[in-house]
Amino acid sequence: MTPPAPRPRLRLFIDAPLTEGVAVALGRDQTHYVAGVMRAEIGEDVLLFNGRDGEWLARIAGLAKAGAALIPQHPTRPQAPEPDLWLLAAPLKKERTDLVAEKAAELGVSRLWPVFTRRTNAGRVNTDRLRAHLMEAAEQCERLTLPQLAEPVPLDKALTGWPEDRILLFLDEGGGGPPLAQVLAGIGGGKLALLVGPEGGFASEERAMLAAKPYTRPVSLGPRILRAETAAIAALAVVQALAGDWGRPPRG
């Protein structure tokens, strides 16, 4: 039996349709990564995905400083449903926010939404930097979509017009909620969002505002106070294990 061909070492997200034989172009930054960093050459195979057309095998047809051309050959995986899971997270120090974005993509988050709370220390969010981290993580973990990055807003504005069919689980470091696993068992499936506060936790008025919403549920992650980035990653893992796609068989 002939062994399967080795999987290409490069996998890229592109915002262009994928059709057999129709060339797609890479911009200057991706071209630099492909040619300058990874030292790829004309004729090398690359995997492409765009969040709509599944994953495709493509071949590098041209390389130049201004851009590269790739020719899609055939699909390798069809587009498939992925978790509809949002993460609302207060911005942290630069490296910690980067970490949250990276792990959110790896853990299947469909929408990352930076929200400013009363005790948020970060004054701004570099959305270009975060989007780059999301894309790099999506390429690495072999998901078929790129998480949406919502525009950073204050917490109260994020809750304005909140979809009533999406339950918002807010991580209450004050111990005001039951264990996350217990809450997930009680609500079953459906659309979910997680809300993680800043290093100093939520202010009392924010807790009161959240508690007054019909779609929110306070939850606990146990007896220890976790750093904000740890709490986000741990909560996402619990959701995926108990109510997400970790129960699916592994991809063949």
Secondary structure by P-SEA (a helix, b strand, c coil): cccccccccccccccccccccbbbbbcaaaaaaacccccccccbbbbbbcccccbbbbbbccccccbbbbbbcccccccccccbbbbbbccccaaaaaaaaaaaaaacccbbbbbbcccccccccaaaaaaaaaaaaaaaaccccccccccccccccccccccccbbbbbbccccccccaaaaaaaaccccbbbbbbccccccaaaaaaaaacccbbbbbcccccccaaaaaaaaaaaaaaccccccccccc
